[in-house]
């Protein structure tokens, strides 16, 4: 996917969005002036809203629209921006490509494999980073050792799908459910606070019908794709194919590790 060249914002202005990119409807927007005396410019800074348990618990999820009105949720921010090395041919809903199974957010609660099904994605450094960070958090938060992890051996695991909310309340060990309406909320730590990032379930495929988001070997599971969409939305605010986040989010990940260690 080609990108319009962007100008960098100063480090004090958080993250700059691309020209012409519509502001996040749920986000607060700030306009700041350029520091250059020769050229005045406006930089749109989008900041996803801080997390609120009360707000998420009040979410209706609009599941009735899917069954009664045949309407599906479309992300008001538009299609998520993928790394340039991944060429999108078409977008599909889970029900359009999971023809022989019923979609679920989580199928296997004890372990996951994010490598076997994703070899075609490893040309993207950003996607490789997303996959590796999930594994690092899984191991560091749950055992602190480089060994296989499962809920059978460690009862109080950090579970990546618990950053996803749909048709559920904010509570310990919550389980997000498949939402036929296609609306999901992702909880990510960004810019010093936990943030609420809303995504739909539209998934990108290349011309050979390969899914262009991380997936597990359980073909009915949605959590890796949904979580990756939230991360890629944050990554799309950077103008270097998301790789400036490699440094930024590694510092943010420390907070996540500390939070899962302390409960």
N, C-alpha and C positions, 0 to 999 in steps of 0.2 A: 504494500500500500504506500503510495507516494505521499510525501509530506510537504506542506508549504514551509519554506524556510522561516525560522522564527528568530527573534532577537532576544538575547538573554536579559533577564531582569537582574537587578542587583541582589546580592545575597540577603539583604534585609527585607526584600519584597516577597519572600517565600517562593511561590512557583508561578510562572507566567504561562497562560494558555496561548494557543496558537491564534493568529489573526483570523477573525471570522468565525471562531468557535463559539457556539452559543453558550452563555453562562449556565451553570448548574442551577436548576430551578429550586433545589432544596439548599443551595449553598449561599453563603454571604459573599458579596462581591465588593472589592476594594479597588479604587483607581488611584494610581500613584504616578508622579511625574518622573521623567527621565532625569538622571543626574548630569547628562551632557548639556553644556550651555549652548551648543550649536543646534541641537535638535530637541524639540519637545515631543513627547509621545505619551500615549496612555497605555498602561499595561493592566490588563484584566487579571485579577488574582482571584481564583476560585478556591474556596475552602469548604470542604464538606462539613456539615453540621456536627457538632460534638454529640457523642452518644448519649441517649436518654432512654433508660429502661422503661419509663412511663410512656414515652412516645411509641416505642416499639410494641409494648404490651397493648396499646390502644389501636394498633394497626388492624384494619379489617381484612386485608389481603385480597379483597374483591374476588374471592373464589366463585361467588355466585354468578358473576358476569360471564365466566367461562362456560358454565353449565346452562344458564338461562338465556343470556344475551349473545353467546358465542363470540365474545370479545376477549382479546388477549392483551396483556400488558406489553407496551413498548417503552423502552428506556427513553425518557425525555431528553437525555443527553445524546441520543443517537447510538449508532453502532460503536462498540469499543474499538479502539485503535490498536491493531496488532503490529508487532515488529516488522520492519520493511522486508525482511527475508522471507516472511510468510505471506503468500499470495492468496487472497480470498477469492473464491469463485462464486460461492453461494452461501446463504445463511438458512439454517433450518431450526425448527422447534424440536425438542426431544421426541415428541410423538411422531415426527416426520421421518426420523431415522432409526428410532428404536421400535422397529415394526413387529418384532417377535417377543418383546418383553415390555413390562410396565416400568416406566421411569421411576426411580427413587432417588432421594438425595444421598442416602447412605445404605449400602447393601451389606458390607462387611465391617463390623464395628471393632474388630480385634486387630486388624493389620491392613496394610495397603501396599500396592506395587505401582509406582509411578514411572518406572523405567521401561518395562517390557512393551508397553503399548505406545510409547512416545518417541521412538527412535527417529521418526521423520521430522520431529520438532527440534532436534538437538543442534541444528544449524543456527538456531537463534540463541545468542548468548543470554538474552533476557529470560527466555523460557527455561534454559538450563539453570539459570540462577533461581527462578521461582521454584523449580522442582527440588533443587539442592537445599534451599532454605527450609522448605517443608520437612525434608528429611532431617536436617540439622535440628530444627525445633523439636521434632518428634523424638529424637534420641536424647538431646540435651535435657529437655524438660522432663522426660519420663524416666530416664535411667542415669544420665550423666556419663554413660559409657557407650563405646562404639560396638554395640551388639544388637541383635534382633530384639524387637520390642513387640509385645502383644498384651492385650488386656488380661490374658490368662495368667501372666507372670507379674504384671504391674497394675494394681487395681485403679490407681488415681492418675490415669493418663491425660496428657494434653491431647485433645482431639481437634484436628484442623477444621472439621465440619461444624464444630461448635462456634465458629466465627460466622456461621450462616444462620439466618432466621427466616422461617416461613411457616405459617400456620402453627405457630408455637409461641409460648411466653418466654420471657427472659428469666431463666432459673437454672440452677445447677444441673448439669448433665442433660440439658434440653436436647431434643432431637428435631432438627428441621425436617419438614415433610414436603413431598412433591406438591407443587402448587400448579394446577392445570391452567391457572390464569397467567402464570409466568413471571410473577413478581417475587423478588428475594431481596433481603437486606443483608449486607456484609459489614461486619465489625472489624475495622482495621485501626492500628495505632499509627497516626500520621501527624506530623507537625506538633508534637508534644501532647496530643490528646487522642483518646479513642474516638473514632469517627463513624458515622452512619453513611454507608455507600449503597445506594439502591441499584440493582441490575435486573435485566430481564433474562430470559432463558434462550434467547436467540444465539445459536452456535455457528461458528464459521467453518467452512469446508473448502478444500482446494479443488482443482479441476479433476483430480483422481478420487474425489470423495473421501479424502482423509480429514479427520477432525483436526483443527488447528489450535486446539487448547489441550492442556494436559488431561489425561484420563487414566483411570486405573484399569486393571484387567477385568474388572467387573463391568460389563458393558451397559448395565442399567444404571450405574451410579452417576450422579451429577455433581457431587460436591467439588471435585477438583476444577471443573470447568467454571462453576459459579465463583469459587474463591479466586481463581486466576483472573476472571473478568473484573473483580473488584480491584485486584492488584494492578492490572493493566490500565484501569481507569486512572489510578494514581500515576502510573508510569507515563501515561499519555500527556501529562502536564510538562514533561521534560522534552527538550528539543534535540536530544542526542540518542534517539531510539530507546529512551528510558534508562540508559546506562548510568547517568548521573545519580540515579536512585540506588545504584549498586553501593555507593558510599553512604548516601543519606539514610537508606533504609537499614543498612547494617548497624547504624547507631540506634535507630528506632527499635531494631529487633532485640536489643539488650533489654529494653523495657518490657517487651513481651516475654522474654525468657524469665526475667525477674518476677513478672506477674504470675506466670504459671508455676514457678517454684514456691511462691508464697501463698498460692491459692487465691 
